[in-house]
């Protein structure tokens, strides 16, 4: 398709309003500015940690734009800091992207793929008098860089001879000097109003085994040098990054203007994803892991892609979430409740309904036959008739939630109390007649009678009851551990009051129910299944769940209960 045909197709296609990046791309395509009329984007994560929610927005944007405009999106791992990188992180990044439904195909690249080219470019810059080896300490470099209002000072080494710079840089690469002894810097302008243009660092000495290149190198290129040149080599047409890199754009453009560079991509910045009650800093997230506050990067409370996967979020819910947030040029903070809303909307359509009693109390139906077992058909998902039904066993003794019985109920209580009749979901009407208590006065057993004519919730006389309780047969119940997850931080902006985000940890972020009673079908549930425990919330089996020790993680409550919890906690 030529430029004119594509332009006409874009004009006539019915679509939602364009975000500013889509508008740029469509204008570029229509004007013939894009080489070969093919959009090429890239997602360039650093393999020094697990991907978090902020990365989801970038993944969906870069891969989504490529899909929309018939282009390709590269996966490029920015592996320029071997001291903090690991194959574990690389593998997790790939897994997370594929979980979201995107595939880079043959377009898998690494910054380390270009180490030879980058090194040659650095040597060429030295030969042209555009780079020099600096012997200042890191503290001196920082001090002489200046401030936003005062210019920097030239390094005493700025006028080294080309020959000496070449020798020192070669010896840096041969491992003759310790880390921090020398730095290769571009010779730009120490009086530039943009601090990033004040002789930026190009190479530093680093002794660490690289996940891919081993110990071949002991000098490594800096991000602001590597990233734009990698984009140029790969023919990226639209280099899309978050707003914190806006001030780095002049450095990006400078690197793309070096004589050795044939293709000069352009950088565009968008507002990163910020969500209240979260920290999305890899450094802070790693600290949570190292301190043992969470069980690991994939702890279901962590705002990592692996964490939300383990918690039971679906990729469709997260793509809906970032689509609702949109792409903008101005930073803002998204409310946590919007993300949970998207998760509930999605799970309501896909989750299989089940009955699980988290705080069980035994209900004995005195007039039900002792050894009788009946099986009731229960719908798997009222939102999806094709999901079918399942058989649930019913017996003389069942478990109900402790909160569903009160000896002395308050006004407006419609659950079970002495003399009151309720419906056991899909089964019968039952009426409480007495209860048993332990030595501390806690109710242990509730006795009731059932109406045989009310099977399935219908009675010949057409009477109705206000209360309905879920239940599990005591004879056929399976026991399991249920982990009730909530926000990891109670404050909307963790650390904003005291300066330490750890001060705002939510003590109720994980509550473990050790012996929940579950309907027998849940013994077959597998990690990745989406479930709704009636009246309790959405759940999924944990990765560590086994037939001998069932474990379920709460994904999200059935409705937003945070306002009520905040009031309880005095927030």
C-alpha positions as CSV (number, residue, x, y, z in Angstrom):
1,X,0.0,0.0,0.0
2,X,1.5,3.4,-1.0
3,X,1.4,6.5,1.1
4,X,-1.6,8.0,-0.6
5,X,-3.7,4.8,-0.2
6,X,-2.7,4.5,3.5
7,X,-3.6,8.2,4.1
8,X,-7.1,7.6,2.6
9,X,-7.6,4.5,4.6
10,X,-6.7,6.4,7.8
11,X,-9.1,9.2,7.0
12,X,-12.0,6.9,6.2
13,X,-11.6,4.4,9.0
14,X,-14.0,4.8,11.9
15,X,-12.1,4.9,15.2
16,X,-11.9,6.4,18.6
17,X,-10.2,9.8,19.0
18,X,-6.5,9.6,18.5
19,X,-4.0,10.2,21.3
20,X,-1.2,12.6,20.5
21,X,1.3,9.8,19.5
22,X,-1.2,8.2,17.2
23,X,-1.8,11.6,15.6
24,X,2.0,12.0,15.1
25,X,2.3,8.6,13.5
26,X,-0.7,9.1,11.2
27,X,0.7,12.5,10.1
28,X,4.1,10.9,9.5
29,X,2.6,8.1,7.5
30,X,0.5,10.4,5.4
31,X,3.4,12.7,4.6
32,X,5.7,9.8,3.6
33,X,8.1,10.6,6.5
34,X,8.3,7.0,7.6
35,X,11.0,4.8,5.8
36,X,9.3,2.1,3.7
37,X,6.0,3.3,5.2
38,X,6.5,0.8,8.1
39,X,6.3,1.8,11.7
40,X,9.0,0.3,14.0
41,X,8.7,0.8,17.7
42,X,10.5,-0.9,20.6
43,X,10.1,-1.8,24.2
44,X,13.5,-1.5,25.9
45,X,13.4,-2.7,29.5
46,X,16.5,-2.9,31.8
47,X,16.9,-6.5,33.0
48,X,17.7,-5.4,36.5
49,X,14.3,-6.3,38.1
50,X,10.8,-7.6,37.3
51,X,8.4,-5.6,35.2
52,X,5.9,-3.5,37.1
53,X,2.5,-2.0,36.3
54,X,4.1,1.1,34.7
55,X,5.7,-1.2,32.1
56,X,2.3,-2.5,31.1
57,X,1.4,0.9,29.8
58,X,4.6,1.1,27.8
59,X,4.2,-2.5,26.5
60,X,0.6,-1.9,25.4
61,X,1.5,1.4,23.8
62,X,4.6,0.2,21.8
63,X,3.2,-3.2,20.7
64,X,-0.3,-1.7,20.3
65,X,0.9,1.0,17.9
66,X,2.9,-1.5,15.9
67,X,-0.2,-3.7,15.6
68,X,-2.5,-0.9,14.7
69,X,-0.4,0.5,11.9
70,X,0.9,-2.7,10.5
71,X,4.4,-2.3,11.8
72,X,6.6,-4.2,14.2
73,X,7.7,-3.8,17.8
74,X,11.2,-4.9,18.9
75,X,12.0,-6.2,22.3
76,X,15.4,-4.8,23.2
77,X,16.9,-5.6,26.6
78,X,19.0,-2.6,27.8
79,X,21.7,-4.8,29.3
80,X,24.4,-2.1,30.0
81,X,24.8,-2.6,33.7
82,X,26.0,-6.2,34.4
83,X,26.3,-5.6,38.1
84,X,22.5,-5.5,38.5
85,X,21.4,-7.7,35.7
86,X,20.5,-11.4,35.7
87,X,19.0,-14.0,33.3
88,X,16.2,-14.5,35.8
89,X,15.0,-10.9,35.0
90,X,15.4,-11.4,31.3
91,X,13.3,-14.6,31.4
92,X,10.6,-12.9,33.5
93,X,10.4,-10.0,31.2
94,X,9.8,-12.2,28.2
95,X,7.2,-14.2,30.1
96,X,5.3,-11.1,31.2
97,X,5.1,-9.7,27.7
98,X,3.8,-12.9,26.3
99,X,1.3,-13.1,29.1
100,X,-0.1,-9.8,28.0
101,X,-0.6,-11.3,24.6
102,X,2.2,-9.7,22.6
103,X,5.0,-11.3,20.6
104,X,8.1,-9.7,19.2
105,X,8.8,-12.7,16.9
106,X,12.3,-12.6,15.5
107,X,12.8,-9.0,16.7
108,X,14.6,-9.8,20.0
109,X,17.6,-7.6,20.5
110,X,20.0,-6.6,23.3
111,X,22.1,-3.5,23.8
112,X,25.0,-5.9,24.1
113,X,24.5,-6.9,20.5
114,X,25.9,-3.5,19.6
115,X,28.9,-3.3,22.0
116,X,31.4,-3.6,19.2
117,X,29.7,-0.8,17.1
118,X,29.3,1.4,20.2
119,X,33.0,0.9,21.0
120,X,34.0,1.8,17.5
121,X,31.9,4.9,17.6
122,X,33.4,6.0,20.9
123,X,36.9,5.6,19.4
124,X,35.9,7.6,16.4
125,X,34.6,10.4,18.6
126,X,38.0,10.5,20.4
127,X,39.8,10.7,17.1
128,X,37.6,13.6,16.1
129,X,38.3,15.4,19.3
130,X,34.7,15.0,20.4
131,X,35.3,12.8,23.5
132,X,38.0,12.6,26.3
133,X,39.0,10.5,29.2
134,X,38.3,12.2,32.5
135,X,40.2,11.3,35.7
136,X,38.0,13.3,38.1
137,X,36.3,11.4,40.9
138,X,32.5,10.9,40.8
139,X,32.2,13.5,43.5
140,X,34.3,16.0,41.5
141,X,32.3,15.3,38.3
142,X,29.1,16.0,40.1
143,X,30.4,19.2,41.8
144,X,31.8,20.6,38.5
145,X,28.6,19.8,36.5
146,X,26.9,22.9,38.0
147,X,23.3,23.5,38.7
148,X,20.2,24.5,36.9
149,X,21.2,28.1,37.5
150,X,25.0,28.0,37.3
151,X,27.1,26.6,34.4
152,X,29.5,23.7,34.9
153,X,33.3,23.9,34.9
154,X,35.5,22.2,32.4
155,X,37.4,19.1,33.5
156,X,41.1,19.6,33.9
157,X,41.4,16.7,31.5
158,X,39.1,18.2,28.8
159,X,42.1,19.2,26.7
160,X,44.0,16.0,26.8
161,X,45.6,15.1,23.4
162,X,43.7,12.7,21.1
163,X,46.7,10.3,21.4
164,X,46.5,10.2,25.2
165,X,42.7,9.8,25.2
166,X,43.0,6.9,22.8
167,X,45.7,5.2,24.9
168,X,43.8,5.7,28.2
169,X,40.6,4.4,26.7
170,X,42.3,1.4,25.3
171,X,43.9,0.7,28.7
172,X,40.5,1.1,30.4
173,X,39.2,-1.7,28.1
174,X,42.3,-3.8,28.9
175,X,41.4,-3.7,32.6
176,X,44.5,-1.7,33.8
177,X,42.5,0.6,36.0
178,X,40.0,0.2,38.9
179,X,36.4,1.2,38.7
180,X,35.9,4.9,39.0
181,X,39.4,5.8,38.0
182,X,38.5,7.0,34.5
183,X,35.4,8.0,32.6
184,X,35.0,8.6,28.9
185,X,32.9,11.8,28.3
186,X,31.6,13.6,25.3
187,X,33.0,17.0,24.7
188,X,29.9,19.1,24.3
189,X,29.1,22.3,26.4
190,X,29.6,22.6,30.1
191,X,27.6,25.8,30.0
192,X,24.6,24.3,28.4
193,X,21.3,25.1,30.1
194,X,20.5,21.4,29.9
195,X,22.6,19.6,32.4
196,X,22.4,16.4,30.4
197,X,24.4,18.1,27.7
198,X,27.3,19.1,30.0
199,X,29.9,16.6,28.7
200,X,27.8,13.5,29.4
201,X,29.5,10.2,30.3
202,X,29.8,7.7,27.4
203,X,31.7,4.8,29.0
204,X,32.7,3.7,32.5
205,X,34.8,1.0,33.9
206,X,32.8,-1.9,35.4
207,X,34.1,-5.3,36.6
208,X,31.1,-7.6,36.6
209,X,30.2,-10.7,34.7
210,X,27.7,-9.9,32.0
211,X,24.7,-12.3,31.6
212,X,25.4,-12.6,27.8
213,X,29.0,-11.5,27.2
214,X,30.6,-12.9,30.3
215,X,33.9,-11.1,31.1
216,X,34.7,-10.0,27.6
217,X,34.2,-6.3,28.5
218,X,35.3,-4.3,31.5
219,X,34.1,-0.9,30.0
220,X,30.4,-0.5,29.4
221,X,28.5,2.2,27.5
222,X,26.1,4.5,29.4
223,X,22.4,4.5,28.8
224,X,22.1,7.9,27.1
225,X,24.8,6.8,24.6
226,X,23.6,3.3,24.0
227,X,19.9,3.8,23.8
228,X,19.6,6.3,20.9
229,X,22.3,4.5,18.8
230,X,20.6,1.2,19.4
231,X,17.3,2.8,18.1
232,X,19.2,4.1,15.1
233,X,20.8,0.7,14.3
234,X,17.4,-1.0,14.5
235,X,15.7,1.5,12.3
236,X,13.2,2.6,15.1
237,X,10.8,5.1,13.6
238,X,9.2,6.4,16.8
239,X,11.1,6.1,20.0
240,X,8.5,6.4,22.7
241,X,9.5,6.9,26.4
242,X,8.2,8.4,29.6
243,X,8.3,12.1,30.5
244,X,11.4,11.8,32.8
245,X,13.4,11.4,29.6
246,X,12.2,14.6,28.1
247,X,15.3,16.5,29.4
248,X,17.5,13.7,27.9
249,X,16.1,14.3,24.4
250,X,18.9,16.7,23.3
251,X,21.4,14.0,24.3
252,X,19.4,11.5,22.3
253,X,19.4,13.8,19.3
254,X,23.1,14.4,19.6
255,X,23.9,10.7,19.7
256,X,21.7,10.2,16.6
257,X,23.6,12.9,14.8
258,X,27.0,11.3,15.0
259,X,28.5,10.8,11.6
260,X,28.5,7.0,11.9
261,X,24.7,7.0,12.3
262,X,22.7,6.7,9.1
263,X,19.1,6.6,10.5
264,X,18.0,9.3,13.0
265,X,14.9,8.3,14.9
266,X,12.9,10.8,17.0
267,X,12.0,10.6,20.7
268,X,8.5,11.2,22.0
269,X,7.5,11.3,25.6
270,X,4.3,10.4,27.3
271,X,3.1,10.5,31.0
272,X,4.1,7.4,32.9
273,X,1.6,5.4,34.8
274,X,1.3,6.5,38.5
275,X,-1.2,4.7,40.7
276,X,-2.0,5.7,44.3
277,X,-1.2,3.3,47.1
278,X,1.7,1.9,45.0
279,X,5.4,2.5,44.7
280,X,6.7,1.8,41.1
281,X,10.4,2.2,41.8
282,X,12.5,-0.9,41.1
283,X,14.9,0.2,43.9
284,X,12.0,0.4,46.4
285,X,10.5,-2.8,45.2
286,X,13.8,-4.6,45.5
287,X,14.1,-3.3,49.0
288,X,10.8,-4.8,49.9
289,X,12.0,-8.1,48.6
290,X,15.4,-7.9,50.3
291,X,13.8,-6.9,53.7
292,X,11.5,-9.9,53.5
293,X,8.4,-7.6,53.7
294,X,7.1,-9.5,50.7
295,X,7.8,-13.1,49.7
296,X,9.5,-12.2,46.4
297,X,9.0,-10.2,43.2
298,X,5.9,-12.3,42.5
299,X,4.3,-11.7,45.9
300,X,0.6,-11.0,45.0
301,X,0.8,-7.7,46.8
302,X,3.6,-6.5,44.6
303,X,2.8,-4.1,41.7
304,X,4.8,-6.3,39.4
305,X,3.4,-8.1,36.4
306,X,4.4,-11.4,37.9
307,X,2.7,-10.3,41.2
308,X,-0.6,-9.5,39.6
309,X,-0.5,-12.6,37.5
310,X,-0.1,-14.7,40.7
311,X,-2.9,-12.7,42.3
312,X,-5.3,-13.6,39.5
313,X,-5.5,-10.4,37.4
314,X,-6.1,-11.2,33.7
315,X,-4.2,-9.6,30.8
316,X,-7.5,-8.4,29.3
317,X,-8.3,-6.5,32.5
318,X,-4.9,-4.8,32.5
319,X,-5.1,-3.8,28.9
320,X,-8.6,-2.4,29.5
321,X,-7.2,-0.5,32.5
322,X,-4.3,1.2,30.6
323,X,-6.7,1.9,27.7
324,X,-9.0,3.7,30.1
325,X,-6.1,5.7,31.6
326,X,-5.1,6.8,28.1
327,X,-1.9,8.4,26.7
328,X,-1.2,12.0,27.8
329,X,1.6,14.5,28.0
330,X,0.9,15.5,31.6
331,X,1.7,13.5,34.7
332,X,-1.2,12.5,36.9
333,X,-2.1,9.8,39.5
334,X,-4.6,7.2,38.7
335,X,-6.9,5.9,41.5
336,X,-6.3,2.3,42.6
337,X,-10.1,1.8,42.5
338,X,-10.1,2.2,38.7
339,X,-7.7,-0.7,38.3
340,X,-9.8,-2.9,40.6
341,X,-13.0,-1.8,38.7
342,X,-11.4,-3.1,35.5
343,X,-10.4,-6.3,37.2
344,X,-14.0,-6.9,38.5
345,X,-15.6,-6.1,35.2
346,X,-13.4,-8.7,33.5
347,X,-13.7,-11.4,36.1
348,X,-17.4,-11.0,36.4
349,X,-17.6,-12.3,32.8
350,X,-15.1,-15.1,33.1
351,X,-14.8,-16.3,36.7
352,X,-16.4,-19.7,37.6
353,X,-18.7,-19.3,40.6
354,X,-18.0,-21.5,43.6
355,X,-19.0,-21.8,47.2
356,X,-16.3,-21.5,49.9
357,X,-16.9,-20.8,53.6
358,X,-14.0,-18.9,55.1
359,X,-15.1,-18.7,58.7
360,X,-17.2,-21.8,59.1
361,X,-19.8,-22.7,61.6
362,X,-21.6,-26.1,61.4
363,X,-25.3,-26.2,60.5
364,X,-27.1,-29.4,61.4
365,X,-30.5,-30.0,59.7
366,X,-32.2,-32.2,62.3
367,X,-35.0,-33.4,60.1
368,X,-32.9,-34.3,57.1
369,X,-32.2,-38.0,56.6
370,X,-28.9,-39.1,58.3
371,X,-27.2,-40.7,55.3
372,X,-28.9,-39.0,52.4
373,X,-26.9,-37.2,49.7
374,X,-28.5,-35.0,47.1
375,X,-26.8,-33.3,44.2
376,X,-27.9,-29.9,43.1
377,X,-27.1,-28.2,39.8
378,X,-25.3,-24.9,40.3
379,X,-24.6,-22.5,37.4
380,X,-20.9,-21.9,36.8
381,X,-21.4,-18.3,35.6
382,X,-24.7,-16.5,35.3
383,X,-23.0,-14.0,32.9
384,X,-22.1,-16.9,30.6
385,X,-24.7,-19.6,29.9
386,X,-22.2,-21.6,27.9
387,X,-20.2,-22.2,31.1
388,X,-22.8,-24.8,32.1
389,X,-23.5,-26.2,35.5
390,X,-21.8,-28.4,38.1
391,X,-23.1,-30.8,40.7
392,X,-22.8,-29.9,44.4
393,X,-23.5,-32.5,47.1
394,X,-25.9,-31.6,49.9
395,X,-26.0,-33.5,53.3
396,X,-27.5,-33.3,56.8
397,X,-24.5,-31.2,58.0
398,X,-23.2,-28.2,56.1
399,X,-21.0,-25.3,56.9
400,X,-22.1,-21.7,56.6
401,X,-20.3,-18.4,57.3
402,X,-20.2,-17.6,61.0
403,X,-21.5,-14.1,60.3
404,X,-24.6,-15.7,58.7
405,X,-26.0,-16.7,62.2
406,X,-26.6,-14.4,65.1
407,X,-28.2,-15.4,68.4
408,X,-29.5,-11.8,69.0
409,X,-29.7,-10.1,65.6
410,X,-29.8,-6.3,65.2
411,X,-32.6,-4.7,63.3
412,X,-32.4,-5.3,59.6
413,X,-30.5,-8.5,59.9
414,X,-31.8,-11.0,57.3
415,X,-29.6,-14.0,57.8
416,X,-30.2,-16.9,60.2
417,X,-31.3,-16.5,63.8
418,X,-33.5,-18.5,66.1
419,X,-37.0,-18.7,64.5
420,X,-36.0,-17.2,61.2
421,X,-36.0,-18.9,57.8
422,X,-33.4,-18.4,55.0
423,X,-32.6,-20.1,51.8
424,X,-29.5,-22.2,51.3
425,X,-28.4,-21.3,47.8
426,X,-29.7,-23.8,45.1
427,X,-30.9,-26.1,47.9
428,X,-33.6,-25.7,50.6
429,X,-35.2,-23.3,53.0
430,X,-34.0,-23.8,56.5
431,X,-35.2,-22.4,59.9
432,X,-33.0,-22.1,63.0
433,X,-34.3,-23.7,66.1
434,X,-31.4,-23.8,68.6
435,X,-27.6,-23.6,68.9
436,X,-24.8,-25.1,70.9
437,X,-21.9,-23.1,72.5
438,X,-18.5,-23.8,73.9
439,X,-17.2,-23.0,77.4
440,X,-16.5,-19.4,76.3
441,X,-20.0,-18.9,75.0
442,X,-19.1,-19.1,71.3
443,X,-21.7,-20.7,69.1
444,X,-20.3,-23.9,67.6
445,X,-23.3,-25.6,66.1
446,X,-26.6,-24.3,64.8
447,X,-29.6,-26.7,64.6
448,X,-32.3,-26.1,62.1
449,X,-35.1,-27.8,60.2
450,X,-35.6,-27.8,56.4
451,X,-38.7,-27.7,54.3
452,X,-38.6,-30.6,51.8
453,X,-41.0,-28.8,49.6
454,X,-38.6,-25.9,49.0
455,X,-36.1,-27.8,46.9
456,X,-34.3,-25.4,44.6
457,X,-35.7,-22.4,46.5
458,X,-39.4,-22.8,45.4
459,X,-42.3,-23.6,47.7
460,X,-45.9,-24.7,46.9
461,X,-47.2,-21.8,48.9
462,X,-44.9,-19.3,47.1
463,X,-43.5,-17.9,50.2
464,X,-40.3,-15.9,50.0
465,X,-37.4,-15.3,52.4
466,X,-35.1,-12.4,52.5
467,X,-31.8,-14.1,53.3
468,X,-29.7,-16.5,51.3
469,X,-26.5,-18.1,52.5
470,X,-23.9,-20.1,50.6
471,X,-22.9,-23.4,52.1
472,X,-20.6,-26.4,51.8
473,X,-21.4,-30.0,52.7
474,X,-19.5,-31.0,55.8
475,X,-19.1,-34.5,54.6
476,X,-17.7,-33.6,51.2
477,X,-15.9,-30.3,52.0
478,X,-12.2,-29.9,51.2
479,X,-10.1,-27.8,53.4
480,X,-7.9,-25.1,52.1
481,X,-5.8,-22.0,52.9
482,X,-7.2,-18.7,51.7
483,X,-5.0,-15.7,51.5
484,X,-6.9,-12.4,51.6
485,X,-4.7,-9.8,49.9
486,X,-5.3,-6.1,50.0
487,X,-3.2,-2.9,49.3
488,X,0.4,-3.2,50.4
489,X,0.3,0.5,51.4
490,X,-2.4,2.2,53.4
491,X,-1.4,5.8,52.3
492,X,-2.3,7.1,48.9
493,X,1.2,8.4,48.5
494,X,3.5,6.1,50.5
495,X,6.1,8.0,52.4
496,X,4.7,11.5,51.8
497,X,4.2,12.2,55.5
498,X,7.3,10.8,57.1
499,X,9.7,10.5,54.1
500,X,9.9,6.7,54.5
501,X,7.5,4.7,52.4
502,X,7.9,1.7,54.7
503,X,6.1,3.7,57.4
504,X,2.9,3.4,55.4
505,X,2.8,-0.4,55.0
506,X,-0.8,-1.7,55.5
507,X,-0.9,-4.2,58.4
508,X,-3.9,-5.8,56.8
509,X,-2.4,-6.3,53.4
510,X,-2.4,-10.1,54.0
511,X,-4.8,-12.0,56.2
512,X,-4.4,-15.8,56.0
513,X,-7.4,-18.1,56.6
514,X,-5.9,-21.5,57.5
515,X,-8.9,-23.8,57.3
516,X,-11.6,-22.6,54.9
517,X,-14.2,-25.2,53.9
518,X,-14.5,-25.4,50.1
519,X,-16.9,-27.2,47.8
520,X,-15.3,-30.4,46.4
521,X,-14.9,-29.0,42.8
522,X,-12.2,-26.6,44.1
523,X,-9.9,-29.6,44.7
524,X,-9.4,-29.7,40.9
525,X,-8.7,-25.9,40.5
526,X,-5.3,-25.0,38.9
527,X,-3.2,-21.9,38.9
528,X,-4.5,-19.6,36.2
529,X,-8.1,-20.4,36.9
530,X,-10.4,-17.5,37.6
531,X,-12.9,-18.1,40.4
532,X,-15.5,-16.2,42.3
533,X,-16.2,-17.4,45.8
534,X,-19.8,-16.4,46.3
535,X,-20.2,-13.3,48.5
536,X,-16.4,-13.3,49.2
537,X,-14.6,-12.1,46.1
538,X,-12.6,-13.3,43.2
539,X,-9.9,-15.8,43.8
540,X,-7.3,-17.9,42.0
541,X,-5.2,-21.0,43.1
542,X,-1.7,-20.0,44.2
543,X,1.4,-21.4,42.4
544,X,2.2,-23.3,45.5
545,X,-1.2,-24.9,45.8
546,X,-1.1,-28.8,45.8
547,X,-3.9,-31.4,46.2
548,X,-2.6,-32.0,49.7
549,X,-2.5,-28.3,50.6
550,X,-4.9,-26.1,48.6
551,X,-4.1,-22.4,48.6
552,X,-6.2,-19.7,47.0
553,X,-5.3,-16.0,46.6
554,X,-7.9,-13.3,46.7
555,X,-7.7,-11.3,43.5
556,X,-10.1,-8.6,44.5
557,X,-13.2,-8.1,46.6
558,X,-16.7,-8.1,45.0
559,X,-17.0,-4.4,45.5
560,X,-14.7,-1.6,46.7
561,X,-14.5,-1.9,50.4
562,X,-11.5,0.3,50.9
563,X,-13.4,3.4,52.0
564,X,-15.0,1.4,54.8
565,X,-11.6,-0.1,55.8
566,X,-9.9,3.3,55.8
567,X,-12.6,4.6,58.2
568,X,-11.9,1.6,60.5
569,X,-8.2,2.3,60.5
570,X,-8.7,6.0,61.2
571,X,-7.2,7.1,57.9
